Amino acid sequence: MAEQVYEGMYILDSNRFGRDSERLSTQLSESITKAGGEVLVSRLWEERRLAYPIKGHRKGTYWLTYFRLDSGKLSDLQRECQLNDGIIRQLFLKVDPRIVDALVEHARTGQARPSQAEAIDAPKDGDNSGQNEKQETVAKAE
């Protein structure tokens, strides 16, 4: 089987995470490496109230991870997550290889790089020509 890059979104038990955040985050990375994967980036996303109770929990801590793993080993990782009491729910998505670098960089820095379209349309210092062209296009469309 081929190695793929996956995005893992975990909903963690907020109480357990609050008591020992370092241990729980380390467990997530260790479960990936135990399955034969490589963690590219792993970080806290946010803590929020859940839309509906999951396993009796009303609040969860979201943890985002990007990792490289053999696709045949993904079921082993899912089973490992089901056995971990600190994980309320998890979701793994295969990432398109064309956007892996951008997603990992965004997760690492928390900021997105400007797209080529934004860089082209951005006005230069003292140059409003790009803005005027946008306004003319909108006026023509109306």
C-alpha positions as CSV (number, residue, x, y, z in Angstrom):
1,M,0.0,0.0,0.0
2,A,1.1,3.6,-0.6
3,E,1.7,6.2,2.0
4,Q,-0.8,9.0,2.1
5,V,-1.1,12.2,4.0
6,Y,-4.1,12.4,6.3
7,E,-5.8,15.2,8.2
8,G,-6.9,14.0,11.6
9,M,-9.4,16.0,13.6
10,Y,-9.9,14.8,17.2
11,I,-12.5,15.8,19.7
12,L,-11.0,15.3,23.1
13,D,-12.5,15.2,26.6
14,S,-12.0,18.7,27.8
15,N,-11.8,17.7,31.5
16,R,-9.0,15.2,30.8
17,F,-7.3,17.6,28.5
18,G,-7.5,20.4,31.1
19,R,-5.9,18.2,33.7
20,D,-3.1,16.8,31.6
21,S,-2.9,18.4,28.2
22,E,0.7,17.3,27.5
23,R,0.1,13.7,28.2
24,L,-3.0,13.5,26.0
25,S,-1.4,15.3,23.0
26,T,1.6,13.0,23.3
27,Q,-0.7,10.0,23.2
28,L,-2.1,11.2,19.9
29,S,1.3,11.5,18.3
30,E,2.5,8.2,19.8
31,S,-0.6,6.4,18.4
32,I,0.3,7.6,14.9
33,T,4.0,6.6,15.2
34,K,3.0,3.3,16.7
35,A,0.9,2.6,13.6
36,G,3.9,3.3,11.5
37,G,3.1,6.9,10.6
38,E,5.0,10.2,10.7
39,V,3.4,13.3,12.3
40,L,3.8,16.4,10.1
41,V,2.1,18.9,12.4
42,S,-0.1,18.5,15.5
43,R,-1.7,21.4,17.4
44,L,-4.6,22.6,19.5
45,W,-7.5,23.8,17.3
46,E,-10.0,25.2,19.8
47,E,-12.3,24.3,22.7
48,R,-16.0,24.7,22.2
49,R,-19.5,23.6,23.2
50,L,-20.6,20.6,21.1
51,A,-23.8,20.9,19.0
52,Y,-25.2,17.8,20.7
53,P,-23.9,15.6,23.5
54,I,-21.4,12.9,22.5
55,K,-20.9,10.1,25.1
56,G,-22.3,12.4,27.7
57,H,-19.9,15.3,26.9
58,R,-21.3,18.8,26.2
59,K,-17.9,20.4,25.6
60,G,-14.9,19.2,23.6
61,T,-11.4,20.2,22.8
62,Y,-10.5,20.0,19.1
63,W,-7.0,18.8,18.1
64,L,-5.8,19.0,14.5
65,T,-3.1,16.7,13.1
66,Y,-1.5,16.1,9.7
67,F,0.3,12.9,9.3
68,R,1.8,10.5,6.7
69,L,0.7,6.9,7.0
70,D,0.4,3.7,5.0
71,S,-3.3,3.5,4.0
72,G,-3.5,-0.1,5.1
73,K,-2.6,0.9,8.7
74,L,-5.4,3.5,9.0
75,S,-7.9,1.0,10.5
76,D,-5.3,0.2,13.2
77,L,-5.1,3.8,14.1
78,Q,-8.9,4.2,14.2
79,R,-9.1,1.2,16.5
80,E,-6.4,2.7,18.8
81,C,-8.4,5.9,19.0
82,Q,-11.6,4.1,19.9
83,L,-9.9,2.5,22.8
84,N,-8.5,5.8,24.1
85,D,-10.9,7.2,26.8
86,G,-9.5,10.7,26.2
87,I,-10.8,10.8,22.6
88,I,-14.5,11.4,22.2
89,R,-14.6,11.3,18.4
90,Q,-12.1,11.4,15.5
91,L,-12.2,11.9,11.8
92,F,-9.4,11.1,9.3
93,L,-9.5,12.6,5.8
94,K,-7.1,11.8,3.0
95,V,-5.5,15.0,1.7
96,D,-5.0,15.7,-2.0
97,P,-1.2,15.6,-2.6
98,R,-1.3,18.9,-4.5
99,I,-2.3,20.9,-1.4
100,V,-0.4,19.0,1.4
101,D,2.4,21.6,1.7
102,A,-0.1,24.5,1.9
103,L,-2.3,22.8,4.6
104,V,0.7,21.8,6.7
105,E,2.2,25.2,6.5
106,H,-1.1,26.8,7.4
107,A,-1.5,24.5,10.4
108,R,2.0,25.1,11.5
109,T,1.9,28.9,11.3
110,G,-1.8,29.6,11.7
111,Q,-1.7,31.9,8.7
112,A,-2.3,31.2,5.0
113,R,-0.1,32.4,2.3
114,P,-1.8,34.9,0.0
115,S,-3.0,33.2,-3.1
116,Q,-1.7,34.2,-6.5
117,A,-4.9,35.9,-7.4
118,E,-4.7,38.1,-4.2
119,A,-1.1,38.9,-4.9
120,I,-1.9,40.0,-8.5
121,D,-5.0,42.0,-7.5
122,A,-3.3,43.7,-4.5
123,P,-2.6,47.3,-5.2
124,K,1.0,48.5,-5.2
125,D,2.0,51.3,-3.0
126,G,0.1,54.4,-4.2
127,D,-1.5,52.4,-7.0
128,N,-5.2,52.3,-7.1
129,S,-5.6,51.0,-10.6
130,G,-6.4,47.4,-9.4
131,Q,-9.2,48.8,-7.2
132,N,-10.6,51.0,-10.0
133,E,-10.7,48.0,-12.4
134,K,-12.6,46.0,-9.8
135,Q,-15.1,48.8,-9.4
136,E,-15.6,49.1,-13.2
137,T,-16.1,45.4,-13.5
138,V,-18.8,45.5,-10.8
139,A,-20.5,48.5,-12.4
140,K,-20.6,46.7,-15.8
141,A,-22.0,43.6,-14.3
142,E,-24.9,45.6,-12.8
